[in-house]
Amino acid sequence: MNTTKNIVIQKTFLYRLKPTLVQKIKCMQFAGARRFIYNYGLNLVKNAFDNKLKIPSYTDIANTLPLLKKSPDTSWLKDTHSQVLQQTLKDVETALNHFFRGLKTKKKIGFPVFKKKGKNDSFRYPQGVRCENDKVWLPKIGWVAYYDSRPLEGEIKQVTVKRQGMHWYVAIVCEVEQTIVIAPITAAKTIGIDLGLSHFASISDGAVIENPSFLKKELRKLAHLQRSLARKKKGSSNRKKSVMKVVKKHIDIFNQRKNFAHQLSYTLVKNHDVIVVEDLCIKGMVQNRHLSRAISDVGWGMFLDFLKYKCSWFGKHFVRVDRFFPSSKTCSSCGCQQEMTLNVRIYQCKNCGVQIDRDLNASLNIRAAGLAVLNACGGLEVALSGEAGITGF
């Protein structure tokens, strides 16, 4: 019997802006002010940390903002909305908390780096933004037109404006109330997914998803663009044009990868009630210098994030099995384990004699492990975790 539950989820609506020349300049000024305040706050903390002094808190640094605006050298900060600057200091606080938490847990997390001009230009409003028809009101910038590709839903909670290449985008985070139907846990609609490089994914029902290799297909074109860029004189207009061509190519590759992950994750969630995956340590895997580019190109992390939040939206169950679970070494037929090197693509069990594709065998083991976890817990409603929402960046 299906059960229902009312939940509140976060959805991010991404639109491309159509700013005027004056509004583009304003956006660049806001992004520059954010970069300045971020580096300012981070520098205060770094000096205190290096000299073993008390680390200034968010409140301590935020209280210095009025003094900065009164100073003749930084009076231009008055033109930027105050909450944009405050949100920037919140970002500094978040980055530092991540760093200090890593020191306590002895994880290798580097100290936050200073922001550079022209890289990740963005700013954020926590409130005060509203939308009417195909325009968005950005405080101290005004009404900015955008391409209304889909209707907005729910209540606006946060807005981020970001530049990608030559264009500006607005990401509007909304809270939406909806009723979900919690899918029953049945073996018939349960799949295990084994992610790989030769194939993007092998699914326990026998389906094989080929690796699209978006970056690999564009490497020759990228190399040509980058060689052309290297020949341009620094500071020239031609060099700026070449830089934008390289950036545009990387953005195109990223968008292709994201579109692929969205479509595949939606298809899997729509057609299945329980999805079981391995808890991969992707950050550790990319340390392998022979496979780092291939692993980064395949986009496992993005795909798993999309799977997780789509399951929570549609009342489906998303289960991760332990990363040390020997899915490739275990026979899916009898449970016997044996060593398997990476070059061996067929699993031939020494105990029962079964022969099966290595990745299919792993996906069957992942599926079985997920069902065992669900049965032991009496049903794991991951869809009710409330972890929903993904940005477009």
N, C-alpha and C positions, 0 to 999 in steps of 0.2 A: 504494500500500500504506500503510495507516494505521500509525503508530508510537505507542507509549505512553510516558509518562514519569511518574514519581512526583514530586509537588511538595508543598510545604507552603504553605498559604494561610491568610490571616487572615479570619475571619468575625466579624461583630459581631451579637450577638443582643440585640434591644431589647425590654425588658419594662416594663410600667407597674406601679409599686409600689403596695402597699396598706398604707402605714405607719399606725401608731397616732398619736395626737396627740403623745405624748412623742417618738416617732421623727421626726415631722415637725419638731418643735422642734430635735431633734438635727441633722437635715439642714440646717436653716437656720443653726444655729450653725457647722457645718462649712463651709458656703458662705461665711458671714461671716468665719470665720478665714482661709479661702483668699483672700478679697478683701483682707483686712487685710495678709496676708503679701505678696501680689502687689504691692500699692501701696507697702508698706514697702521691698521689694527694689528696685522700680523707682525709688523716690525716692532711695535711696542711689546708684544708678547715675546718675540725672539730675543730682544735685548734683555728683558727681565729673566728669561730662561737661561741665557748664556752667562749672565752675571749672578745667577742663583738668588734672584730677588723674588718677591711675591708676584705671582702671575696676575696681571690685571683681568678682571672679569668683563663680561659683556657690558654690564652697567657702568663700570669704571670708564671704559672706552667710549660708550655712547654719551656719557656726560661731557665729553670733550668736543662733541660735534658742534654745539653752539659757539664755542670759542674758535673753532676752525672757520666757521662761516663769517665771524667778525674779523678774522685776520685778513689784511690786505692781499696776502699771497694766495689765499684759498677762498676768497669771498665768492668766487664763481660757483661754489657748492650750493649757494642759495637758490640757484636756478634748478636744482635737482630736488625732486620730491623727498621730503624728510624720511618717509617710510621706506623708500628705496635704499637709502643709506643705512637705516636701521636693520633692514633685512640682510644687507651685506655683512654687517657685524655678526648677525646670527649665523651666517655661513662660516665666518671665521671661527666662531665658537664651536660649531659642529665639527669642522675640520680638526680643531685642536683637541676636542673631546675624543675623537677617533684616534689621534696620535697618542694621547696620554693613556687611553685604554689599552693601546698596543704595548706601551711600556710596562704596564702592570701585568699583562698576560704574556709578555716576552715574545710578542709577534713582531715581525720585521715590517713596521709601518714607518715610512719616512716622515720627516717634518713637512708640514704644508709648504708648498712653493709659492713664490710671488707670481702674480698674474702679469702677462705680457700684453702689450698693445696689439690689437687685431686678432687675438686668439680667444675664442669662447666669449665674444662680446654679448652680454645679456644683462638684464635687470629684472627685478621682481616687485610686484605690488601685492601686499597681503589683503587689501580691501580698496574700496573707492572706485572700482572699475565696473562699468555697466555696458550692455550691448543693446543696440536698437537697429533693426533691419540688418543692413550689412556694414555697420560701423561699430567701433568699440571706443569707449571713452577712456583715455589714459590720462590721469591727473598730470597737469603741467605740460602736457603735450597736445591734448585736445582730441577731437573726434578723428579717428583714423579708419579709412575704409579697408575692408578685407574681402577676400574671395570666400563667399558664404557657401562652402562645399557641403555642409550638413547642418541641420538645426541644432541649436544649443539646448541642453537639457539640465534641469535641476538648478540649484543655487550656486552662484559663483563664490568660490572660497579663496582662490589664489590665481594670479595671472603672471606669467613670465613672458617677456619679450626677448627674442634671441635672433642674432644675425647668423645666417648660413650662406656663405658665399656672397652673392650680390643682393640677396633678398632678406627681408625681415619677416619673422613669424611671431605669432602670438599663441601661447599655449594656455588655455583657460581650464583650470581645474574646478570641476563642479561636483557637488554632492547630490546623489540621486537615490531616492527611495524606490525600492522595487521588491516584488514578491517573487521568490524563487521556489521552484519545485525540486526538492531533494531527491536525486535519482537513487533507486534501490541498488544495492550491491549484489550483482550477479556475475557469475563466472563467464556467462555468454557475452557480456558487454564490457569485459575487462581486457585491457591490452598491456603488454610490457614493451618498452621502447629501449633499444640499445643504440646509442649514438656512436657514430664512427666518422672516419675520414674518407675511406674509399667509397662508402655509401653514407649519406647523411644520417639515415636511420634505418634500422631493421626492426620490423614490428612483429609481435608474436603471432599475428594472424597470417604471416607469410609475405606481407607487403614489404617492398623495399623502396625507400625514397632515395633517389640519386642525389649526390652532392652537386649543387649548382655551381660552386667555385667561381663566384662573381669576380673576386679580386684576381684570381689566376687568369681568367679570360681577358682581363684588361691590363695585364702587366706590361705587355709590349707597348700599348698606347700610353700608359703612364710613364714608362721609361723614355719614350719619345718626347713627351711634354716636359719631363724633368730635365732632359738634356737641353731642350730649347730654353728652359728657364735659366739653366746654369750659364748660358752664353750671354744673357742679357746683363746690361750694366746696372749695378745696384743704384736704386733711387730713381731709375728712369721709368717713364710711363709704360714702355714695352714690358719691363720686368713686372710691373703691377698687373698688367694684362695676363702675362704668363702665369703668375701666381694664382689668379682667379681661375684660369683654365685647369690648373692642377687641383685646386680646391673643388671645383665643380665636378671633376671626374671622381674624386673621392666621395663627394656627397651622393652622386649617382649610384656608386657601388653600395654605399650604406643604405640608400633607399631601396635598392633592389633586394638586398639581404633582409631588410625589415619587412618588406612586402611579402617575401617568400615565407618568413617566419609567421607572419600574421595569417596568411591563407592556410598554411599547413596546420597550425595550432587550432584554428577555427574548425577546420574539417575534422580533425581528430576529436575535439571536444564535442562537436555536434553529433558524431556517430557512435560515441562510446560513453559509458557512465563512470568507469574507473580507469585512470591512466597511471601507470607505474613507471618510474624512471630511476636511474641511478643518481646518487648524490655526488656528482662529479666535482673534483677540486680543479676547476679550470685555471685558476690563478697559478697553481703549482705546475699544471701541465704545460702552460705556455713558457715555462722556464727552459724547456727542452729546445735548444737553439735549432735543432733539425726539423722540428714540427711546429714551432711557434707561429709561423705565418699561416700555415694550413689550419691550425686550430683557431686562430683569430678570424680567418676568412669564413669558416664554417658557421660561426655565430651560435654556438650551443647555449651560452648564457642567455642571450636575448630570446631564443626559442623557448627555453624552460620558464623564463619569466612570463612570457605570453601564455604558455600553457597553464601556469599556476593561476593567474588572475582571471583567465577565461573560465576555468573550472569553478572558481568562486562566484563568478557572475551567473553561471548557468546551473548551479546546484550539483555539479559533478564532483568526483572525488579524485584528488591529486595526491599521490603517495611517492615518497622518495625512499629507496632502500639504501642501506649503509654502503658507503663508497668502498669499503673493504670486503664487501660480499663477493665471493669468487664466482661471478656469473659466467665467465668464459672458461673456467677450469672444471666446472661441475657438469655432469651429464644430466640433461633434462629428462632422460628416460628412467635412469636407475639411481641417480644421485651420487654416483662415484666421481671422485675428483682425480685429475691428472694435470701435469704441467703442460702449458700451451704457449709456445713462442709466437711472436707477432706474425711471422711469415707463414704459419700454418693456418689455412683458411677453412679446412674441413675438420670438424670434431669427430674423431673415431674412438669410441669408448672401448677401453681394453677389458671392461667387465662384461658388458652386454652386447658389444659389437655394433651398436647403432652408429650410422654415419649421417651427419647433419651439418649444414652450414654453420660455421663458427658463430656468426652474428645472430642467426635465428635461434641457435641453442642458447645464447646469452639472453635474448629477449624473452624466451620461454621461462628461463630461470628467474628473471626479474619479475615477470608476471606472477609466477608461483610464490615468490617471496612477498610481493605486495598483497596478494590474497591472504597469505598466512598472517601478515600484520593486521589486516582488516578483521579477519575472523577472531584473532586473539583479543582485539580491542572492542569487539562487538559492533564494529562499524565506525569508521573514522570520517567524520563530516568535515573535511578540509574546506569545503565550500562555505562553511560558516565562520571561518577564521577572520573574515573582515579585511583580509589583505588584498585589496583591489586597487587598481589604478596604475597607469603607466604613462609616462610622458612621451612626447614625440621626439625627444632629443636623445 
